[in-house]
């Protein structure tokens, strides 16, 4: 579905930021026996609204197509587990939360975050639309409601279970095509003194670090703080605090409440000032992003061609959604990759979208010992390189593609 108006403020004044061409769905991993079938591809481009300055894709794939059966399991990342544990302990202390509280997580995945509340005897419930992942979460002891989140589902849940003291959403806010409905759902489900805490990749980091591979059809929005204040205010919520995180290449953690329930903290003003100084409310800020992405593409194509010419082998590590965007943007040159190693058992034996590189267990990187491994999950570089110590000791090298190609 193509959209010509801003999905937040409704303005028709949209300016192109980057066009990544026709791309397959980034998590649509194929089985070898499915290669004869037509693989759907959709336009992937990002525009910025010049009224509210929200970055967004314009061709929307229905969420039920993307998320009803899903292959990303958060628990396969040690870094994500540590991050979740630290955050949960903090929220239980700062809010504070106990056995009389109620915590909701939207897009709770396999329960990697909520299990910390379960262990602390804080009542909690996960919203998770992917039935296969919800089943795993329940098996892990996390009560999980299998449904998409929005105002209607939030209102129904509130009638059944009551309002929430804390609503969490890690890396889901950007996935909801109807962002007004999503924020309205947050307001509906939140207690008068409750908090909403959302984490999402920060649009400033994406633009300035050339992280174009974080763009895929699941990510409808690429948020800076500037357009979010009017969006939340429209639905009776204040953003009262923000924090900058290093995870996922640079993220923003946003705290919101009912209007007037919390004093606004200096972090909101300072972040808005910083964004204004950088120029996020001018089209000039976005204009070189596409050009810099083209340079990353050209450098990677040249690198793959050079290694092939001298008889060197190149594989990849991390069958991620961002990896799919990068490899399909590179195109035919990416087909020269020997394989993609990945820890997730749910991906083994399958093929990457579009370029159809086979996905194998992570252990095969050291066993097969290619000369180079293209690190598609560069946001977990330290974790991966520590896990692949044997590969590196044996002489293997990682090629990190962004923001400029480097060998580690």
WOCOR-V468680 format. One record per backbone hydrogen bond with DSSP energy under -0.5 kcal/mol. CO is the residue of the C=O (numbers start at 1). NH is the residue of the N-H. If there is no record, write none. Layout:
co={CO/CO}
nh={NH/NH}
This chain:
co={1/6/7/11/12/13/15/17/18/18/21/23/25/27/30/31/32/34/38/40/42/44/45/46/46/47/48/48/49/53/54/55/56/58/58/60/62/62/63/64/68/68/71/72/73/74/76/77/78/79/80/81/82/83/84/85/86/87/88/89/90/91/92/92/98/102/102/103/104/105/108/111/113/114/114/115/116/117/118/121/123/125/126/126/127/127/129/130/131/132/133/134/135/136/137/138/141/143/144/145/145/150/151/152/153/154/155/156/157/157/158/164/165/166/166/167/168/169/169/172/172/173/174/174/175/177/178/179/180/181/182/183/184/185/186/187/189/191/195/196/197/198/199/199/200/202/203/204/205/206/207/210/211/212/214/216/218/220/222/223/225/225/226/227/228/229/230/231/232/232/233/236/238/238/240/241/243/245/246/247/250/251/252/252/253/254/255/255/256/257/258/265/265/266/267/268/269/270/271/272/273/274/275/275/279/279/282/283/283/284/286/288/289/290/291/292/293/294/295/296/297/298/299/300/301/302/303/304/305/306/307/308/313/314/315/316/317/317/318/320/321/322/323/324/325/326/327/330/331/332/333/334/339/340/341/342/344/344/347/349/350/351/352/353/357/358/359/360/361/362/363/364/365/371/372/373/373/374/374/375/376/377/378/380/381/382/383/384/386/388/389/390/391/392/397/398/398/399/399/400/406}
nh={60/10/180/6/14/50/48/290/20/46/44/42/28/29/351/34/35/37/40/25/23/20/58/17/18/56/15/50/53/55/49/222/47/3/60/62/65/66/67/68/131/132/73/74/76/77/78/81/82/83/84/85/86/87/88/89/90/91/92/93/94/95/96/97/101/165/166/125/168/127/111/115/116/117/118/119/120/122/121/123/103/105/128/145/107/108/131/134/135/136/137/138/139/140/142/141/143/126/146/128/147/154/155/156/157/158/159/160/161/162/162/191/195/104/168/197/106/171/199/175/176/176/220/221/177/179/182/183/184/185/186/187/188/189/190/190/164/194/167/256/169/254/171/172/252/206/207/208/209/211/210/212/214/215/216/219/220/57/55/203/228/229/230/231/232/233/234/235/235/237/236/259/240/257/265/255/253/251/249/250/202/245/200/254/243/198/240/241/196/238/261/268/269/270/271/272/273/274/275/276/277/278/279/280/282/285/285/286/287/287/289/292/293/294/295/296/297/298/299/300/301/302/303/304/305/306/307/308/309/310/312/311/372/338/374/341/376/377/320/324/325/326/327/328/329/330/331/333/334/335/336/337/316/360/318/362/347/348/350/32/359/30/356/355/352/340/349/342/364/365/367/368/369/397/315/375/399/317/376/401/378/380/381/384/385/386/387/388/389/392/393/394/396/395/373/400/408/375/401/406/400}
